[in-house]
């Protein structure tokens, strides 16, 4: 008789009674019409014995009692042995997880986990269940981002046991994001932030992993912020005023240019209604921060606040971004423009026009002024470049 015994790392205290042993057996007392007998994995734990059907069968002479595997003489030996190996591995994973989590394991729990892996076993199942629980309190954009993150993790590893979450897995996961998915440093950091969030929740629920959430450190690189300069805004305004402009392009520019002169995010522009316009102010609750904001409307912003285009017609962010690229191509603007570029455009031009960083922070709804200071650095780099551009004055004079 051969039994399978497993050895486990000793970096966690064990509160674990009994030892799990397994053996692959054949039910010889019942021979099927085709001459085969059913195979089972026999499990021993805490003095109890249970048999789990393997969904595999072979003839008596095709089963190796010593190796506990199906011989090559059976046509389906590969499939049968794969089933056996998978069952043994799953049983082993359950025991390892319970041992490392310092939780007692009995036969009922073992069989329940084997038939239906629970959120205390599989981190991905845990993440899925926790997201369902939080769905009503998460903002739609946040929920979508976290759903994308767990799907990315599922693409990396369809099943992730808690005991597998260690330093090496974190390194492999980071490489997967950068190499296989082509993610930038900041996109990878956003994924790891979500991973860390749900791992921290698991730890609060008493689930132990070799990797502590506090060991997950995210790296960030300053994001390149595209924005439009005054001459490019005038270019787009000319197209907006053109009587021959395509109707859907007018809708897109109404939304985009309104944002260029107010700093609103896409979600806040799409959520606007007539009620948000009070005299010369725009009053709304920002979707991302839930802050109540009051923004004075300048004449430029008002010129793009055409109800038919700005409020009545709704468009997805994806559609807006696609059409913005087409519009910029038509107008000869070579910058990579998305709807969010409007927010950067507002912030940069506001400071270039002499606005203060403190007022800009309020208008953008930033909690941390360091977020707003990014635009100050951008403006500083622009003004420094413009000083050096004065060298061209003498060059122009010499040509004359």
Buried (B, 14 or more C-beta within 10 A) or exposed (E): EEEBEBEBEEEBEEEBEBEBBBBBBBBEEEBEEEEBBBBBBBBBBEEEEBBBEBEBBBBEEBBBEEEBBBBEEBEBBEEBBEBBEEBBEBBBBBBBBBBBBEBEBBBEBBBEBBEEBEBBBBBBBBBBEBBEEBEEEBEEBEBEBBBEBBEBBBEBBEBBBBBBBBEEBBEEBBEBBBEEEEBEBBBBBBBBBBBBBBBEBBBEEEBBBBBEBEEBEBEEEEEEBBBBBEEBBEBBBEBBEEEEBBEEBBBBBBBBBBBBBBBBBBBBBBBBEEEBBEEEEBEBEBBEEEEEBEBEBEEBBBBBBBEEBBBEBEBEBEEBBEBBBEBBEEEEBEEEBBBBBBBBBBBBBBBBEEBEBEEBBBBBBBEEEEEBBBBBEBBEEBEEEEEEEEEEEEEEEEEE
